[in-house]
Amino acid sequence: MNRLTRVARHLPLQTALLLAPIAWCAHQIEESAGGFRVWRGRHFPANNALPGPHVFAILTALGLLSILWFTVRRSKPTAAFALLFFLTTQLHNVLYHVGAGVYVADYSPGTVTAVILYLPINLFLLWQAIREQWVTAMGAGALLLVSGGLYWAFELIGPVVIALGFGLGVTAVAVAERRSSRST
């Protein structure tokens, strides 16, 4: 077992979730430096009028809030919510960058960090969540499906999907936690 694997085995989900915003920063630097918005505009219709720095700030804040909520509540619903947020904004972004780049036969700025950071970090988060029993394997599968639906709806419709998804997610967690507290 290599050293990275040993460290990872001892990194609880609560701490491991912090890897996602770090990866987000590196990814945004690659997209910005490579001209992702210009690249996207050349190949696909625009769906996001928000400036890139605003999107970065909003998603970073929402991601950190989801981690904070899980850290404070330490509940299965808040764990699932944090996972859903990062799977939506990061894991499916890997498919976008790789797939879109291949489809248009043009390198999509952001592909490198998506593949070398988003993919392994998000798979690790899923693995840790299952290993620590925050979610079941079936629950992880459901999160992958829902996050895929949210991500691709975002790509088609725009940022309103993230706002609605986050709001509905918060509501779902509140309902689930309330039900859980009534049954104990």
C-alpha positions as CSV (number, residue, x, y, z in Angstrom):
1,M,0.0,0.0,0.0
2,N,1.5,3.3,-1.0
3,R,1.7,6.3,1.3
4,L,-1.1,8.2,-0.4
5,T,-3.5,5.2,0.0
6,R,-2.6,5.0,3.7
7,V,-3.2,8.7,4.2
8,A,-6.5,8.5,2.3
9,R,-7.7,5.6,4.5
10,H,-7.4,7.7,7.5
11,L,-9.0,10.8,6.0
12,P,-12.6,11.0,7.2
13,L,-15.3,12.2,4.9
14,Q,-15.7,15.3,6.9
15,T,-12.1,16.3,6.2
16,A,-11.9,14.8,2.7
17,L,-14.8,17.0,1.5
18,L,-12.4,20.0,1.8
19,L,-10.4,18.5,-1.1
20,A,-13.3,19.4,-3.4
21,P,-13.1,23.2,-3.0
22,I,-9.3,23.0,-3.4
23,A,-9.8,21.1,-6.7
24,W,-12.4,23.7,-7.7
25,C,-9.8,26.5,-7.3
26,A,-7.3,24.7,-9.5
27,H,-9.9,23.9,-12.1
28,Q,-11.1,27.5,-12.3
29,I,-7.5,28.7,-12.8
30,E,-7.1,26.2,-15.7
31,E,-10.4,27.2,-17.2
32,S,-9.7,31.0,-16.9
33,A,-6.1,30.8,-18.1
34,G,-7.2,28.6,-21.1
35,G,-10.1,30.8,-22.1
36,F,-12.9,28.3,-21.4
37,R,-15.7,30.8,-21.7
38,V,-14.4,31.9,-25.2
39,W,-14.0,28.2,-26.1
40,R,-17.5,27.3,-25.0
41,G,-19.0,30.3,-26.9
42,R,-17.3,29.1,-30.1
43,H,-18.8,25.7,-29.8
44,F,-22.0,25.8,-27.8
45,P,-24.8,28.3,-27.1
46,A,-24.3,30.5,-24.1
47,N,-26.5,29.7,-21.1
48,N,-24.8,31.6,-18.3
49,A,-24.8,35.4,-18.2
50,L,-23.0,35.5,-14.9
51,P,-19.3,36.5,-15.0
52,G,-16.9,33.6,-14.3
53,P,-15.7,35.2,-11.0
54,H,-19.3,35.4,-9.8
55,V,-19.9,31.7,-10.6
56,F,-16.7,30.8,-8.9
57,A,-17.6,32.7,-5.7
58,I,-21.2,31.4,-5.6
59,L,-20.3,27.8,-6.1
60,T,-17.4,28.0,-3.7
61,A,-19.6,29.5,-1.0
62,L,-22.4,26.9,-1.6
63,G,-19.8,24.1,-1.5
64,L,-18.3,25.3,1.7
65,L,-21.7,25.8,3.3
66,S,-22.6,22.2,2.4
67,I,-19.4,21.0,4.1
68,L,-20.1,23.2,7.1
69,W,-23.6,21.9,7.4
70,F,-22.4,18.3,7.4
71,T,-19.7,19.2,9.9
72,V,-22.2,20.7,12.3
73,R,-25.0,18.2,11.9
74,R,-23.1,15.0,11.1
75,S,-26.1,13.4,9.7
76,K,-26.7,11.1,6.7
77,P,-28.9,13.7,5.0
78,T,-26.3,16.4,5.2
79,A,-23.6,14.0,4.1
80,A,-25.7,13.1,1.0
81,F,-26.4,16.8,0.4
82,A,-22.7,17.7,0.4
83,L,-21.9,14.7,-1.9
84,L,-24.7,15.7,-4.2
85,F,-23.4,19.2,-4.5
86,F,-19.9,18.1,-5.5
87,L,-20.9,15.3,-7.7
88,T,-23.2,17.7,-9.5
89,T,-20.7,20.5,-9.9
90,Q,-17.5,18.4,-10.3
91,L,-17.9,14.8,-11.3
92,H,-20.2,15.3,-14.2
93,N,-18.0,18.3,-15.3
94,V,-15.4,15.7,-16.1
95,L,-17.8,14.1,-18.6
96,Y,-18.5,17.5,-20.1
97,H,-14.9,18.5,-20.6
98,V,-13.8,15.2,-22.0
99,G,-17.0,14.6,-24.1
100,A,-17.3,18.1,-25.4
101,G,-13.6,18.2,-26.3
102,V,-13.8,15.0,-28.3
103,Y,-17.1,16.0,-29.9
104,V,-15.8,19.3,-31.3
105,A,-12.3,17.9,-31.7
106,D,-10.8,20.9,-29.8
107,Y,-9.2,20.8,-26.3
108,S,-11.7,22.1,-23.7
109,P,-9.8,24.2,-21.1
110,G,-10.4,22.6,-17.8
111,T,-10.0,19.0,-19.0
112,V,-6.7,18.3,-17.2
113,T,-7.9,19.4,-13.7
114,A,-11.3,17.7,-14.3
115,V,-9.6,14.4,-15.0
116,I,-6.7,14.5,-12.5
117,L,-8.5,16.2,-9.6
118,Y,-12.3,16.1,-9.9
119,L,-12.5,12.5,-11.0
120,P,-10.3,10.9,-8.3
121,I,-11.5,13.3,-5.5
122,N,-15.2,12.7,-6.1
123,L,-14.8,9.0,-6.5
124,F,-12.8,9.0,-3.2
125,L,-15.6,11.1,-1.5
126,L,-18.1,8.5,-2.7
127,W,-15.9,5.6,-1.5
128,Q,-15.4,7.3,1.9
129,A,-19.1,8.0,2.3
130,I,-20.0,4.4,1.7
131,R,-17.1,3.1,3.8
132,E,-18.1,5.3,6.8
133,Q,-21.8,4.4,6.2
134,W,-23.0,7.9,5.5
135,V,-24.6,6.5,2.3
136,T,-25.3,3.0,1.0
137,A,-24.0,1.8,-2.3
138,M,-27.5,2.1,-3.6
139,G,-27.8,5.6,-2.2
140,A,-24.5,6.6,-3.9
141,G,-25.9,5.3,-7.2
142,A,-29.0,7.4,-6.7
143,L,-26.8,10.5,-5.9
144,L,-24.9,9.8,-9.2
145,L,-28.1,9.7,-11.1
146,V,-29.6,12.8,-9.5
147,S,-26.4,14.8,-9.8
148,G,-26.2,13.9,-13.5
149,G,-29.7,15.1,-14.0
150,L,-28.9,18.4,-12.2
151,Y,-25.6,18.9,-14.0
152,W,-27.0,18.4,-17.5
153,A,-30.1,20.5,-16.7
154,F,-27.6,23.2,-15.7
155,E,-25.8,22.9,-19.0
156,L,-29.0,23.2,-20.9
157,I,-30.9,25.8,-18.8
158,G,-28.3,27.7,-16.8
159,P,-27.5,28.7,-13.2
160,V,-31.1,28.8,-12.1
161,V,-30.8,25.0,-11.9
162,I,-28.1,25.2,-9.2
163,A,-30.2,27.7,-7.2
164,L,-33.3,25.5,-7.4
165,G,-31.4,22.3,-6.8
166,F,-29.6,23.8,-3.8
167,G,-32.9,25.1,-2.4
168,L,-34.7,21.8,-2.9
169,G,-31.8,20.0,-1.4
170,V,-31.9,22.1,1.7
171,T,-35.6,21.5,2.0
172,A,-35.2,17.7,1.5
173,V,-32.5,17.6,4.2
174,A,-34.6,19.6,6.7
175,V,-37.6,17.2,6.1
176,A,-35.4,14.1,6.4
177,E,-33.8,15.3,9.6
178,R,-37.1,16.3,11.1
179,R,-38.6,12.8,10.3
180,S,-35.4,11.2,11.7
181,S,-35.7,13.2,15.0
182,R,-39.4,12.2,15.3
183,S,-38.6,8.5,15.0
184,T,-35.9,8.6,17.7
